[in-house]
Amino acid sequence: MSRKNIMLAGLVTAAFTAAILIFAWRPATHEIAEAPGKPQPQVEKTMKKNALNQDVDMTDRLNKVDVSRHLGTLLSKNHDSSTSDVAVYARKLQQEHGYIAMLMWIDFRTNKTMIFKSSLPKGSETEQKQLQKHMKSAKAAVKGHQSYESPTLIIGSEKYYFIAQRDQEGTTGVIALINQKVLGRVTDHQLKNLRLIPYPKEGRYHVESVHADTLRDMTVKTGHDNENASHYYENEIVVRFPNGHLTEAQLKDISRDIHCKMPRKLGYAYIFRSSDMNYTQLKPYFTNNWHPLYSEPHYMYLTNDKVNENTEGNLPPNDLLFSTYQWNLPAIETELGWRLSKGSNDVIVAVVDTGVQANHPDLKGKLLAGYNAITNGSTPDDDVGHGTHVAGIIGALVNNSEGVAGISWYNKILPVKALDNSGAGTTYSVAEGIIWAADNGAKVINLSLGNYADSQFLHDAIRYAYDRDIVIVSAAGNDNTERPGYPAAYPEVLAVAATNASAEKASFSNFGDYIDLTAPGESIASTYPDSQYAALSGTSMASPHVAALAGLVRSLNPDLSNTEVMKLMTDQAIDLGTPGQDKYYGWGQIDIFKTLQAAGGGDVPLQMWPQRVRQQFDHLIQRIKNNP
């Protein structure tokens, strides 16, 4: 018998014994198909539209489940309450969830009805008739001891639906009209995030586009054109001078020559904005007169969406949407990993993004004050949704019977708003956000954003954080292109591509030799503004899985350096595609349990031995299939 067969026979015996002990195995892994070549633009557009439609459909389901739970809680907690107590609870519910357009409470014992904050939408006569028709149907259903959910009603330009429930005792009922504006927000967001439309629009804020390789001017006419384009401000330039700074007299000379106000300065670089000169005129002026270390366009970056850490808690967690919708967490062995580390308050994960909804109920107590690099002095509120979604993947509250479960139970999240209300930010704002996070306690920084131009200014900021022992994680991009995106492609950064539920490359995910790791990125359920939940697809969603894992590793073993953490994560990844590192999966998909086991020294608790044997068995079978 060959050595391979002896190993296989031994593991089969061990796995059989493990099965007797636990009576349950997780499903066997599937053989991984090699990612196909890049499709034609129209085919790729169709694939991305399918991903968008899947995200919208799943977002609809997430929020209907969430709304149903809120109404059920309203009924169960208040069926014996006074009228005034019901009113207080109902008004608080509407205040925290602005999508509840109308809330009606019916007490069948007294035949009294209370309506809270009724703002029925106005539409055409036909639309109003449909609204009243379904209102009557909801009342009839509740009166008949039945629940009710209407089809989607289009009133004006927005979508609504009625939902009605009655309590178990049959004494009270509730009817709500729900505004489904979140579906429109997710659609608009994903049109940009998946690059289905030209984004950002040229001409807005003096934004122009250049080819990422040649820096020659180009026009972005379709979403597909984004893969070759880098956007920049046409009348601005970033300059770093040999001695790092200029005197007041030199600044006055430059201001006079190029007709600009005082420049902004970050680190050693300056950003000059001319009132009447564009980049092609500013570049030779600085090159010929000031001989800088570098000068480059001011690029825009776009979205790509101490506690005892070993406290057991309920596993699987009781979060409402976990079991049905969060396929991504079991895919990377999150629950097994939680038995080794759930994070620590001492390890801060920064989210440099569009900001985060500060009062989201599923992020309560997890967020630090943060910083706004777009509007100085303002709080880092999220007016897009992307940053709130990313933050929820990392650290939504676990075991609170609310919404989704984050990967980390205890790591604090530091929100840094570096992207504006269009979802775009500049080299300056992103660099400022990175440097601020590095100076304010971050141990891990997540960057779900990117551009195809290699900016030395941004690279300086990345090095600044890296030199301070910070693990930096970034999304690869959503154009299904091999072109390297930045900051993901910088050597100091862990570049993350996206996989689907079958552990295959997501259709939209960028790829290339710079990819380090993959993580789930297709229809990921997470927190969303207005205290809601959404499913989004993108490498933006894959990146925070990796950042969260880095936070768990640094919580379990604080003595590891950033380079050691990065190597640990790539070494312990589950190899997908061709053996070893490849351009589609990097070193493979993250495995939270394996990585934390290695970070803690490799010991496996006795109660986890059967799962570990099964895992080794699966991996050996996969290697045999890949190398027959």
N, C-alpha and C positions, 0 to 999 in steps of 0.2 A: 504494500500500500504506500502511495507517495506521501511525502510530508504534508502536502496541501490537503490530501484526503484525510490523513490522521487528524489534522487540525479541525477539519470540517466535522468529522465524526464526533470529536470531543465536544465541540460547541453545540452540535445537535443534541447530545445527551444532556449537557448543561441546560440548554434552552428548554428541553422537555421537562426537566426537573423544575425549572423556574415556572413553567406553565402550570404545573400541578400546584405550586405554592400560591400563585396569584389568580389563576383561572381566567386571565385576560391578557391578550397581547395587543399591542398596537398594530395597525395594518402594515403589511409588508411594504417596503419601499418599491417604487416603480423604476424601471430602467429609464435613464435620462437620455433623451434624444438630443443630438447635436443641433444647435440653433441654425435655422435656415439662413440663406443669403438674404441680403437686403432686398425687399420687394420694390416694385414700381411705386411711384408716388401715389397713384390712385388706390392701389391695393393697401398701401400703408395707411392712407387716410381712412379707408373703410375699417381697418383693424383698430385704429384709434377711436373712431366713432363708436365701434362696438364696446370698447373699454369705457367710453364716456357714458353710453346708455346703461351699461352694467352698473356703473357708479351711481347714476341717478336712481335706478330701480332699487338698488340696495339702500341708498339713503332714504328713500320713501319708506321702505320696510322698517329700517332702524327707528325712524321717528314715529311711525304709527305704533310700534311696540312701546316706545318711550311715553308717548301721549296716553296710551291705554293704561300704563302703569300709574301715571300721575292721577288720572281720573279715578282709578281704583283706590288709590291711597286717600284721595279726597273723600270718597264715600266711606271707606272703612274707619277713618279717623274721626269722622264728624256725624255719623248717623244718629248719635245721641246728644250731639252738641246743641247749644243754643243758637238762635238765628244770628246773633252778633258774632259768635265764634266761627260759624260757617263763613260769614262774610269776610272776617279777617283772614282766614285760611285761603279762601278763593281769591281774594284780591292780591295776596302775597304770591300765589301761584301764577296769576296773570302778570304780575310785575316782573317776576323772574323769567317768564316764558312769553315773550312778546308776540309769539305767533298764535296765541289763543285769542282770536278775534271776538268771540262771544262765549260766555259761560253761563249756563242756566242750571239752577238747583231746584229740584222739585221734591217737596215733602208730601208724600201720599197720605200721611196721617192727618194733616191739617189742610191738604189741598192748596198749599201755598207755593208760589213760584217766585224765586229771586233771580234776577238777571244782573250779572256783573260785567261792567265795561263792555257793553254791547256796541260794537262798531261794524255793523253789517255793511259789506261792500256794496257799492252802487254800480249797476250795470244796465244793460238794455232791458226792455220790458220782458223779453223772452228769458233772459238770464235771471231776472228777479222772480219770475214765475217758477223757474227750476229751483231757486233757492228756497222759496216758500214751500214748494212741493216736498223737498227733502227734509225741511224743518218739521213738517207735519208727520212725515214717515218716522222721523226720530222720536217724536213725542208718542206716536202710536206704539212703537216698539217698546219704549220704556214702560208705558202704561200696561203693556201686555207681558211684562217681566222678561223682555228680551233685550239683548244688546243690538246695536245698529252701527253700521258704517256705510256712508253713502259713496257713490262713485265720485271721481274728481269733478268738481264744478268749475268751469271757467267763467269768472266774473270780471269783466273788463279785460285787463291784461294779466290777471293773476289767477292762481289755482287755489281752490279750497275744498274741504270735505267736512261733513258732519260725522261726529262719533257720539254714541250715547251708551250709557251703562246704568245698571240698577244694582244696589247693594244686595248682599246675600240674604238679609232679613226681609228685603222687599219693601222697606219703608221709605227709602229715598232714591232718587235718580239724578243723573247729571247729563246734560247735553252740551257739547262744545262745537264751535265752528273753528276749524284750524286753517290758518293761512299756510300754504305750502311754498312760500317764497324761497325756502331753503333749496328746493329743487332747481329753481332758476339760478340761484347763487352758485350751486355746484356746477351747473351747466356752463355758466359764464367762466367760472374758475378753471374748469377742466379744458375748455376751448383754448385757454392761454397755457395752462400747465402742460398739456399734451401737445402744444404747438400745432393746433388744428387751424389757427388763424394767424395772420401776421401780427406779431406782438413784440415790443410795443409799436403803436402806430407812428410812422415817420412824420416829422413835422411838429409833433407835440413836444413841448418843452425843448424845441430845437434838437430833437433826436434824429440822428442819421445812422445809416448802416454801412459797414465795411465788410469785405470778405476777410474771414479770420486769418487766412494764410498770407494774403498779399496786402491787406489793409487798403485795397482799392475800393472805391465807392461802388455800392451795389444797391439795388432796390428790392425789398422784400415784398413780393406780390402774393405769395401763398404761404400757408403754414409750413409746407415742405421746405421752403427757402430758408427757414430759420437755422437749419443744420449747418449752413455755411456762413451765417451772418453773426456779426457782433455789433451791438448798438452802442453809440456814444453820443455825447453832447457836442454839437458841431462847433460851438464857440468857446470850448474849454480845452485846457491842456494840463496834464500832470507833469511836474518837473522836479527832479531831484538834483541838487547842485553838489559839486565836489566837496565843499566844506560843510554841507548839511544845512546851512542857513544863510540868509542874506541880511545885510545891514539895512537900516531904515532908508538910507540914501539910495541903495540899490533897488529897493522895492519901489521907491518913488520914480526912479528912472524907468523901470519896467512898466509901471502903471501909466506913465506918460506915453511911452512908446506904443503900447498895445491898447490903450484906452480902457483900462479896467480899474475896478475898485480894489481895495486891499484883498489879497488872496487868502484862501483858507490854508492852514498848515496842519498836517498830521504827521507826527514822527519827523522824518527828514524831508518829506515831500510837500510841495505846494501845488495848489490848484488855482490856476488863473482863468478868469472869465472875461473875455473881451466883449465890448459893446458892438464892435463892427468888424472883427476879424474872425475867420473860421480856422479850424484846426490845420488845414493845409497852408495857411499863412503863418500861423503861430509856430508851427514846427521849425521851419528854417530860421525864424527870428531867434529862437532860443538856441538852436544848434550853432548858428554862426556867431552870435554875440555873447553867449554865456557858457558854451561848451559843457552842458550838463552831463551827469552820469547816465541819466536817461530822461527822455521825454516821450510821452505816449498819450493817446486819447483818454478821456475820462469815461470809462466804459460803464454800461448799465448791467446789473445782474438781476436775473429773473428767477422766479420760484421754480424749482425742479421737483406741495401740500408735504447726638449719637444715641440711635435706637438699636435695640437688639435685632439685628438683621435676620436672625435665624428663627424668630418666633414662628410657630407652625401656621396658625390661621387655617381657614377652610380651603381645601383644595379638592376639586377645582373651585375657583372663587364663585361667589354668588352674584357677581355683576350681571345685570339683566341681559345684556347682549353678548356675553362671553361665549356661552356654549354654542349658540346658533350661528353667530356671525364672525367671531374672531378666529378664523381658520389659521391666521398667521402665527399665533402664539404657540399652539401645539406643533406647528411645522418646524419650529426652531428649539424644541424641547424646553420651553419656558417653565412649565410646571415642575419638571425635575430640577431645573436650575434653581427655582425658588427654595428648594430644600437646602441649598448650599448658601445662597445669599439673596436677600431681598433689597439690598441697597443700604445706604447710610445717609443721615442728614448732613454728614461732614463732607460728602462728595457732591459737588455742584455741577450740574449739566446745563450749559448755556445753549439757548436756542436763538441763534441770530437769524431773524426772519421778519415776518410782518407784524410781530407783537403777539400777545396772548390775551384772551378774554380773562380778566382778573377775577371775576366773580362766578366763573363757571362752576356749578355744583360738583362736578367730577374732578375739579382741580383744586378744591378747597384745601388750603394749608400747604400746598405743594410749591407755590410760586413765591419767589423773592421779588423785591421791588423792581429790579431791572432798570433798563435805560432806553431812551428814545433818541436814536441818532438822526432821525428825520426832522423832528421838531424839538429842539433843545428845551429841556425843562418840563416837557410833557411826559405823562405816563406811557408805557409801551403797550397801548391798547391795540387790539387787532381789528382793522377795518376791512380785512380781506377774507380771513378764515384759515389761511394756509398755516400760520404759526400756531394757532390754537389746535389744529389737527395734528401737527408735528409734536406739540407738547403732550397731547393726550396719548400718543403712541409710546412716548417715553415714560410718562408718569401719571396717567389717570388713576384716581384712587381705586384700590383693590379691596374687594369684600365689603363694599358699602351699599350693595343692592341697587346701585345706580349705574346706568349706562355701560361703559366699557371698562376693561381692566388694562392698566398700563404695564409695561415690562418691569419697571422699578416701583417698589412699594414706598421707599423712603427717600431716595435721592431728591434733593431740592432742584427746582428748575429756575434758571435765571433768564427771563425773557428780555431780549434785546431787539428793538425794532430798528431794522436797517433797510427795510423795503417799505415803500409808501402804499397809498390806497389803491394803486393800480397793480401792485404786486411786483414792482420794479424798484431797484435801488442803484446807487452809483458806486464806483470804486471807493470813493471817499466814505460814504455811509457804511458800506460793508466792512471796509478796513477799520473804521472808527469803532464799529460794533465789536469786531474781533479783539481789538486792542483793549477796549473797555472791559470786555468779559475777562480777558487775561489778567487785567489789573484788579479785578473785583472778585476773585476767588474761584473762577471756573476751573475744574479739573478735566472737563470734556467740553468740546464745542461742536455743535451740530450746525452744518451749513447746507440746507436744502435749497441751493440756489446755484447759478452758474452762468458762464459766458464762454465763448470759444476763443476769445483773445487772451493771450498770455500777458498779464499785467505785472510788471515788476513792482509797482506800487502795492498791489494786493499781495504779491509774494512776500514783500517786506513785512506786511502785517501777519501773514501766516507764519513766517520765520520767528517773528516776535513772540507769538503764542507758543510755538513749538519749542523755542529756547527756554520757555518757562515751564517746561515739563507738562504741557497740555496735550491730550489726545484730540486730534482734529479729524472730524468725519464729514464727508461731503457727498452729495448726490452726483451721479455721473451725467444725468440729462435724459431727455425724453424724445429724442429725434431718431432713434434706431440707427445711429451713425457711429462709425469707428473714429471719427474726429475727436481728439481729446478735449474735454471741457475743463474749465478752471473755476474754482480752485481744486477740483477733484484730482486733476492730473499732477499737481505738485507732489514731489516725493515725500514731503512732510505730512501728507494728508492720506487718510484711508478713503479710497474711492469706492463707492458702493453702486452696484447695478441692481436691477430688480428681477425677481422671479415671481411666477404665478403659483397657484395652489398645487400644481403638478411638479413643482420644483424645476420648471423649465424657464428659460429666459423669457421675461415679459416682452410682448411684441413691440413695445415702444422704447424699451431700455437701450441706452447707448452701450457701447462695448469698446474694447480695445486693450492693448497690452498694459495700460496703466490701471486697469480694474484690479482691486485687491480682494473684495468680498461681494457677495450677493446677500440679499435679504428679501422677504416678502414685500411686494409693492403693488399688488393688483387688488382693487376694491378693498382697501383697508379701512375698517370701521374705527372712528375715533371722535374726539370732541370737536365741536364746531360752534361758532359764535351764536348768540341768542340762546345760550344754554341748550343747544341742540347737539345732534350727532350726524355725521356724514361719512359716506364711503368714498374715498378718493384713490385714484391710481397714479403712480409715478415713482420715479427714483427718489423723489422728495419724501415719499412714505417709507421707502426701504432704508434710507440713511438713518433715521432716528432709531430703528431697531438696533443698528450697530452702535450708535452713540449710547443707547440705554445699556447695552451689554458692557461697553467700556466703563460706564458708571458702576455697574454691579461688580466688575472685576476690581476696580480701584477701591470699592467698599470692602471687598473680601480681603484684598491684599494691598494695603496702602503703600507698601514699600516698593512696589513695581514702578519703574520709570515709564514714561509714555512710549518709548520704543519697545520696551518689554511687553507692555500691554498690547501694542499693535501686533507684535510678532506672535504673541500667545493666541490672539484671535484668528490670525491667518493660519497658524499651525494647526489649530483645533477645528477649523472649518470642515464641513462635509464636502468632499470633493465631488463636483458635478462636471459633466462634459468629459473632455479628454483628461487623462490623469495628469495631476500637477496643475500649475497655474495655466489658465487659458484666457483668451480675450473676452469670452462671454461670461464667465463665472469667477474670474480671478482665481483665488485659492479655494473657492467654494462658498456654500451657504453657511452662515453662522450657526453654531450649535451652542446654545447657552449652557446646557449642562456640561458638555465636554470642556468648554472653556473655563467655567468656574471650577470644575474638578481639577483641572491643570493648575489654575491660579492658586488653589488652596493646597496643593501638594499631591493631589491624585488620590486621596483616600475616598472610598465610597462607603456611605453608611450601610449597615447590614440590611435594613429594610429596602434599600434600593438595588441590592445585588441582582435580583431577577431582571429588573428593567435594564440594568447595565449589560448583563449577559445577552439579552435579546438584542440590544443595540449593537454589540460586537458581532453577533451572528449576522444581522442585516448588512453591516458594513463589509464583512467578509464575502457574503453572497454577491454584493455589488461589485467588489473588486474582481471576483472570479468572472462575472459577466463581462466586465470591461477588459479583462486580460485572460481570455480563455486559453 
